[in-house]
Every structure is written in C-alpha cells, then in structure tokens.
Amino acid sequence: MRERIHELFKEIRNFNASTPSEVEEFRLKYLSRKGILSELFSEFRNVPNEQKKEVGALLNEMKDKVLEKVESMRSILESADRSTEPVPDLTRPVDQIIPGSRHPLSIVRNDIISIFSKIGFSVAENREIEDDWHNFTALNFPEEHPARDMQDTFFINKDPDILLRTHTSSVQIRTMEKTKPPIRMIFPGRVFRNEVISARAHCIFHQVEGLYVDKNVSFADLKQTLLFFAREMFGEKTQIRLRPSYFPFTEPSGEMDVSCNICGGEGCNICKYTGWLEILGCGMVDPNVLENCGIDSEEYTGFAFGMGIERIALLKYQVRDLRLFFENDLRFLKQFTGAF
Ligand code: DAH
C-alpha cells in the first residue's frame, strides 16, 4: 500500500490541467465518495498495526496535497483566463474636458462687488417688478417726467402703476424706508427699458447702484469713493472727471468719465478721440428723497451712484456689440474661460 501511495503522490505532483473541467475531474478522482482517498481509507483497516501511524499520516498528507493542487490549478487557470482580455491602452489621450466659465457680465458684477466691499459697502438685492412710488415718485421724478412715459417704461398695470423697474435706484428707496442710517450699500440687478435693441442698447440690462447715507457725507467722499473704484477697476493710472448733469433724485448731479484705458487718454476710436469714457451717473441724494423715506435731511446727507454693468464690460473687454452678452454664443463665451 505504501508503494501505491508513493505512486499517487507522484501523480499528484505531476498533474497538470488546461481547463477547469480537468481540474474538477482530478478533484473528484481523489476526493469524491468513491474516489481514491476514500478507497484508501477503507483499505486502511488492513494495514498492520505498526504501520498504521505512518500510513495514516501519509493519507492525510495526500488529501492536503490534492486540495492544494486543486486550488493552485484553479488560480493559474483563472489568471490565464484574465490575461486573454484586451489590455486598455494607457497611452491613449483622454477626452478633453472643457470647463465652464462665468458669463462676462457676472465676472464684472463680481469685480464691482468685491471692489466696494473692500471699503465697507454691503450688498443687497430687491424686486424687479416695482410700483410707481419706488421707481419714480419717491425718487423725486416730476409728474410729467419723460422717463415715466410708455416709450421708456414697460408697464404691467396702469392705475395703480405696476412696472418693470427702469433702474436700480428703486432699491435706494426700498432700503432707506426700512433701514436707518448709516447706510453703505450697493445694489446690483436687472433693469428693463422699452428700447430698440442695437449694438449700444438693450431692453434688459444690468446696473449696480450705490448708496451712502450718514452724518456729514460730502461730495468729496463721493469723489474719493469713485476714484478708488475707477482705479481698482481700470488700473491705477486711471483718471476720473466729473461733469455736471441732472437726475431728479440727486442734487447736485454728475456724470463720471474715466480716462480711456485703451489709448491712455491720447484719443482712439473707442473713446471717439476724446480720451474719456463715460461710466456712471452720481450725485448727492436730494433732501426730498431722504424725507420721502422718513430720514431727517437736516441730520443726514448722502451720495448715490449708478452704473451699467454692460457698459463697464464693453470697455473692460473691448467688446463692440452689447448684443453678444445676450446671445450665449459659445465662441464668444469661451473667451472668458479662466477670467474669474
Ligand atoms: N438711475 C440712473 C439711470 O438709470 C443712474 C443713476 C444716476 C443712479 C445718478 C444714481 C445717481 O444713483 O445718483 O440712468
């Protein structure tokens, strides 16, 4: 019997399989109920007593060897199986990922907000659908002022007048009605005017309004604030110029020009050879407006300003047609990738 066992050990050692079913066949040959090992174990009875210990140990070892062989043959065949799968080509270039980008108008609005927040202005927004009081009357617009005309304003309802706000100055009123000075805020938002759409005008556009109301606020404060803004926005060499103007809600009123950042003030077709670009309207808050909002105009003074985001973006990016901002043509928008 010992000889037979040694023969079988050799067979086990030399066994080789090329398919899983051959491995299974091998396993059954040795380990099934009618297999070699159970046959040997039943013959074990006839083994002389003095050999029992040795032969018993050999049989147990044989069982282990068979199990080991089955395991190792299985894993060899499995990995061979995997190696026939196609290997991915790691040198292939990846598909290009095109990152999105902010819209140029959002970039400029965020720039404006961050510049004013450096000098203590907080940000608020308010409604786009307004009543006559907040858009016109409280802002000191005379009854017959042409801005109230249907030609300029989109009315939603007449009597009472409900309209799409024509400027963000309405947010000055909403703020002063519920907040007591000191107020130092900017109000970005969309505004609407009944304009024919062209390279220079649109019926929907964006403004940022500024308002500063406190004791002893002066025109010098206004000028210094706007100079700071202009230099942060267009570069530190930028000059500003204030021209007298008229707005019903400010007195005195002005319009501010910045030195042309394209030609440096020498004159070019962007600044129409004047060296200056107009960017905003401003002035000292008219005492009537303060009083309309319940603020004592003897105690408080203030300044306000308002600018168009499209206009600043046109100048900053030298875009010649404002309609490009609204068409969402990817060839245009892609140029602002990375310009956060
Ligand atoms: N609301 C004006 C407009 O839409 C802009 C403006 C001018 C705002 C002067 C102001 C200001 O706050 O003081 O044309």
Residues whose N, C-alpha, C, O or C-beta is under 5 A from the ligand:
A	BS01	DAH	T166 H167 S169 G210 F247 T250 G281 C282 G283 A304 F305 G306
